[in-house]
Amino acid sequence: MYQSIFLQAGGGIGNYVLIPLMFLVLYLFMIRPQMKRQKNEKKFQSSIKKGSKVVTTSGIHGKVVDLIDSDNTCVIETGAGKIKFERSAISMEMSKKYLPKETKK
């Protein structure tokens, strides 16, 4: 009688293993890569130097002219003039070492 009640409730070790396994898969495939990406992005943003050619998250290409550490901003010179941006708005660097091989000169 107890076995039939236990089986009807759907119990067993399987349910206790399945939920932690789902959390492990979620962590390995979603949370961990996102944390790694954020860490690399922060490292890049803190390593920006004067003279670097960069692209902002909005797609503006320019050259870093000045870095202002007190308010975490930088001044980028574009074709239209100089614009002040937050460092977090810079998405990538377009220096020679980051360009594909066929475009290097």
C-alpha positions in Angstrom: 0.0 0.0 0.0 2.8 2.4 0.9 4.6 1.6 -2.4 1.5 2.5 -4.5 1.1 5.8 -2.7 4.8 6.6 -3.2 4.6 5.8 -6.9 1.3 7.8 -7.4 2.9 10.9 -5.8 5.6 10.7 -8.5 8.3 10.7 -5.8 11.6 9.2 -6.0 15.2 10.2 -6.2 14.8 11.4 -9.8 12.9 14.6 -8.8 15.5 15.5 -6.2 18.3 15.1 -8.8 16.5 16.8 -11.7 16.0 20.2 -10.2 19.7 20.8 -9.1 20.8 19.4 -12.5 18.6 22.0 -14.2 20.2 24.8 -12.1 23.6 23.5 -13.0 22.9 23.5 -16.7 21.4 27.0 -16.4 24.6 28.2 -14.6 27.0 26.6 -17.1 25.3 27.7 -20.3 23.8 31.1 -19.4 25.1 32.8 -16.2 28.8 31.9 -16.3 29.4 33.0 -19.9 27.6 36.3 -19.3 29.7 37.0 -16.2 32.8 36.2 -18.2 31.7 38.6 -21.0 31.0 41.4 -18.5 34.4 40.9 -16.8 36.2 41.2 -20.2 34.2 44.3 -21.1 35.1 46.0 -17.9 38.8 45.1 -18.4 38.6 46.6 -21.9 36.9 49.8 -20.8 39.5 50.4 -18.1 42.4 49.8 -20.5 41.3 52.5 -23.1 44.1 54.9 -23.9 44.5 58.2 -25.7 44.9 57.7 -29.4 42.9 54.5 -29.6 40.4 54.2 -32.5 37.1 53.0 -31.0 33.5 52.3 -31.8 30.7 53.3 -29.4 27.6 51.2 -28.7 25.7 53.5 -30.9 28.0 52.9 -33.8 30.0 56.1 -33.8 33.6 55.7 -34.9 36.3 58.0 -33.6 39.6 58.4 -31.9 40.0 58.9 -28.1 41.4 62.4 -27.5 41.1 62.8 -23.7 40.4 60.6 -20.7 38.7 62.1 -17.7 39.1 59.7 -14.7 37.1 61.7 -12.2 33.8 61.1 -13.8 34.7 58.0 -15.9 34.3 59.7 -19.3 36.3 60.2 -22.4 36.4 62.6 -25.3 36.2 61.1 -28.8 37.0 63.0 -31.9 34.8 62.1 -34.8 34.3 63.5 -38.3 31.7 65.9 -36.9 33.9 67.1 -34.0 34.6 66.1 -30.4 32.0 64.3 -28.3 32.1 63.4 -24.6 31.1 59.8 -23.9 30.9 57.5 -20.8 33.5 54.7 -20.9 30.8 52.2 -20.7 29.4 53.4 -24.0 32.5 52.3 -25.9 32.0 48.8 -27.3 35.2 47.9 -29.1 38.6 49.1 -30.3 39.5 49.3 -33.9 43.3 49.4 -33.8 45.4 47.4 -36.2 45.9 44.5 -33.9 42.1 44.0 -33.7 41.3 44.3 -37.4 41.1 41.1 -39.6 44.4 40.2 -41.3 43.2 41.0 -44.9 42.6 44.7 -43.9 46.0 45.3 -42.1 48.4 47.5 -43.9 
